[in-house]
Amino acid sequence: MPVADANLSQLLTEQRKHVTPALSRLHDHIIVKGQGSKVWDETGAEFIDFNAGIGVTNLGHSHPAVTAAVIHQAQQVSHVQCSIGFSLPYLQLVEALRPMMPHESLDTFFFWNSGSEAIEMALKLVKRATNRNNIITMVGSYHGRTHGASGITRSKPIYTQHTGPTMNGVYATPFPYWHSLGVDPSTPEEELVRLAKYQLELLIKTQTAPTDVAALFIEPVIGEGGYVPAPAAWLQFLREFCDKHNILLVLDEVQSGFGRTGKLFAAEHVPGFKPDVLVFAKGLANGYPLSGVASRRELMEKQEVGSIGGTYAGNAVACAAAVAVAEVFKTQPILENVNARSKELFDALYAIRDSPKTGHLVADIRGQGLMVAVEFRTESDPLTTKDLPAGTALPKDIGKRIQKKCHDNGLLLLTTSCFDTIRFIPPLVITQDEMAQALKIFTAAVEEVAHEG
Ligand SMILES: Cc1ncc(COP(=O)(O)O)c(C=O)c1O
């Protein structure tokens, strides 16, 4: 495994100041190697990687089948521009994905490079297909940083700050998440759904006529907004709402797709659920830039020929990686591992919540599969402190301090949302031992922060 390399440290020191400071970076290190659930930096330090490139390397770093497919395709042909011809893996990928789709109506595909680009494509698709302009999005949602995608993002203002006006005709409605609705974390799911339904009905009475709305965009698990799974009743209601008003329902599974939530797609947690458009990326090609949009053919047929495309869209090497990923899902018990490791993760978080040493820090534990979060209480937030016994002192910046301690002890973790929340997105192939080791580091870090105050 890699050892400390002074040349790399020097390269880092000299060159990092020439990289745009507008790019936020959690750790100033060079990851020189990744294998399975582990990565190593230029100093030789080893980390369990609970970030997986923000939910990308779902099958682990340098998965041998994916690497072999990439090498093979690079030796055949690395680039076939998609408006000029097909590469072989492009069509093999269509063949592999069709039976994997959460609904059989999703039978027509377009491949892009990134999640944001796929969202841009979905925006064009729904506007052209309906001849309507407006979009309904969820408070807390994240769909990307390009112009249209950031225009329908409502997780943090930074993505559009000082760059407006953003795309017009976008209306946001609360997700059934207690923060969005201003209620206690203990509010029952049925009540959250009731309140969110009311707000959506209010939106079409007060802000936009439904006949002007092309589509409603939703992440089945709000990602950058805090790892909040959509209750099944909410998704079912949205389907009925969209059908009633001839609005298209776009499911953004960029982060939740490809096994992340314990099903191939999070939509499958609601049996029979039918999105009109599905957007996916991240785990699709396990680290190679590839995203996709799937819908029924009739919607894609409404796009004018030539209106979509892109130089690198559906790159041959990335498609070959994705075909290998699909084969791994077909032949190996990946989802079984997700569900077994998920239970261990939740059990450890519940133990932290139930411990007299650390329980007072925890506001909420939530998630699905290996897309899990713990939200900490914040002194300035009345929703999370209401039921704290008077006089209980809360540490500040709990999540950030835990994250730093975990890093120093060999565990990479990310925060999420504008609230004090840590998320867990390890590779789906993480072993029982690695999970136990990571949870030990995490629990110790939470205890230290609770103790230090
Ligand atoms: C749900 C969701 N949609 C869209 C995107 C944007 O994808 P990309 O960063 O590949 O542009 C992301 C990225 O995190 C995401 O989580």
The ligand as an SDF file (V2000), in Angstrom:
LIG
                    3D

 16 16  0  0  0  0  0  0  0  0999 V2000
  -30.1370   14.1490   -6.1740 C   0  0  0  0  0  0  0  0  0  0  0  0
  -29.0640   14.7750   -7.0030 C   0  0  0  0  0  0  0  0  0  0  0  0
  -29.3750   15.2880   -8.2050 N   0  0  0  0  0  0  0  0  0  0  0  0
  -28.4530   15.8460   -8.9990 C   0  0  0  0  0  0  0  0  0  0  0  0
  -27.1340   15.9390   -8.5930 C   0  0  0  0  0  0  0  0  0  0  0  0
  -26.1070   16.5950   -9.4780 C   0  0  0  0  0  0  0  0  0  0  0  0
  -25.2140   15.6420   -9.9700 O   0  0  0  0  0  0  0  0  0  0  0  0
  -23.7590   16.0760  -10.4780 P   0  0  0  0  0  0  0  0  0  0  0  0
  -22.9830   16.5130   -9.2870 O   0  0  0  0  0  0  0  0  0  0  0  0
  -23.2190   14.8170  -11.0980 O   0  0  0  0  0  0  0  0  0  0  0  0
  -23.9340   17.1470  -11.4740 O   0  0  0  0  0  0  0  0  0  0  0  0
  -26.7610   15.4230   -7.3470 C   0  0  0  0  0  0  0  0  0  0  0  0
  -25.3740   15.5090   -6.8740 C   0  0  0  0  0  0  0  0  0  0  0  0
  -25.0550   15.3440   -5.7210 O   0  0  0  0  0  0  0  0  0  0  0  0
  -27.7530   14.8250   -6.5270 C   0  0  0  0  0  0  0  0  0  0  0  0
  -27.4610   14.3310   -5.3170 O   0  0  0  0  0  0  0  0  0  0  0  0
  1  2  1  0
  2  3  1  0
  2 15  2  0
  3  4  2  0
  4  5  1  0
  5  6  1  0
  5 12  2  0
  6  7  1  0
  7  8  1  0
  8  9  2  0
  8 10  1  0
  8 11  1  0
 12 13  1  0
 12 15  1  0
 13 14  2  0
 15 16  1  0
M  END
$$$$
